[in-house]
């Protein structure tokens, strides 16, 4: 039986190695690895690509979720429904925004957030629902 590689990092790196090396060199030579011109350039390029006026680069997905929740007005006293089988960052972002994560079970067929379970969990303090797409499947929204 032949091995089927899941991810061939060597081949992926080979395709972008020179570009990545140039980018690292620019950042290291500038001495500015947090924010700075490289991030500003990325944000401007991504905003153009997305056909939006603004784009803000963040350190990770947890920060992105927290910022989105805060921008939606989520905060202390609120509850946010999240899937039980997501990476912990989903619930942590809710907690960092000051709200309480409410876990909703997944459906047994697709292992995504169960819509009926979400409906049962919605209460007076529910401010948001954070579905998570997993396993190449879109969460039912």
N, C-alpha and C positions, 0 to 999 in steps of 0.2 A: 504494500500500500504506500503510495507517495504522500509526502508531507505537502500540505497546502498552506503556504505562509499567510498568516492573518494580516500582518503589516510588514512590508519590506522597508524598514527605515533607511537602510543603506542606499537603496535605489531612490527613495524620496529625497534623501539628502543630496545625492549626486546631482539631481536635477536642479537644485537651488543653491548648491554649496558656494559658488562664487558670489552670488547675490547676497547671501547671508553673511559671508566673510566681509564683504564691502560694508554692509550695514553695521556689523559689529565694530569694524574699524572706525567708521564715522562716529558712532556713539562713544567709543573709548577715547578717541582723539579729542572729542568735544568736552569730555569730562562731565557731560550732562546726561545721566542715564535715567533720571526721573523727570518727567515732563520734558520741556525743551523743544528744540526744533524738529526732531524726529517724530515726536508724538503729535506736535501741531501739524506736521505734514501728513501723517497718517489720518488724523481726524478730518482734515480738509479733503483728502482724497476719498475717504470713506463716505463723507457727507455728499460729495459729488456723485459717487457711485450709487448711493441710496436715494438720490434726488431729494435731499432734505437740506435745510439751511444750516443745521448744527449737528455735530457728532462729538461725543465725549468718550475718550478712551478710559477704561478703568482697569484695575489690576487683575480682576478675576470675576468669575460669574457670580460669586456671593455678593461682591460690591455692586455689580450690575442689578441684581435682584433687589438689594436693599434700596438703591437709588430709585428704581422703578416704583417700589412700594411707597417710599416717602413722597415721591412726586405725585402719586395717586392719593395722597393724604392719609395713608395708613400710619397709625401711631399708637401710643399708650391707650389701653382700654379696648382696642380693636382685636378682632379675631380674624385670622386668615386660614382658609382651608388649603391644605397641602396633601399630596399623596403620601401614603405611608411608606412606599418603597422607592423614594427618591434619594439622591445623595443628601447627606446631612446639611449641605449648604442651603437647600431650599428652606428648611425650618430655621436655620441659623439666621438667614437674611430677615425673616419675619421677626424673630426675637430681637435682632439688632435694630430693627425699625421701631421697637418698643411694643410690638403687638404679640399676641399669643398664637402660636401655630396650633391648628386643629387638624389632627390626622384623619384622613379619609382612606378607607381600605381600597384595594385594587380589585378590578373585576377578575374572575378566575380564568377567563379565556385569553385575555390580552395582557393582563398584568399592568394595566394602566388605571388611572384613577376611575373609580366607579361612580357614574353620574347619579345613580339612585342613592348611593351613600353620601355623596355631596349634598343632595337635596335634603337628606335627613339631618345633616350637620349644620345647615344654614340656620343661624339664630339672629337675635336682635343686634348682636355686636359684630356679626360677620361683615367685614369691609371688603374682602377680596378673596378670590380663588386663584391659586397658582397651579395650573395643570403642568405636567412634565411629560414631554414626548420621550418615549423610550423604545429601544429595540427596533428602530426604524419605523415605528408606528406613531401616528399623530394621536395625541390624547383627544378624547371626545370633548368638543368645546361647543 
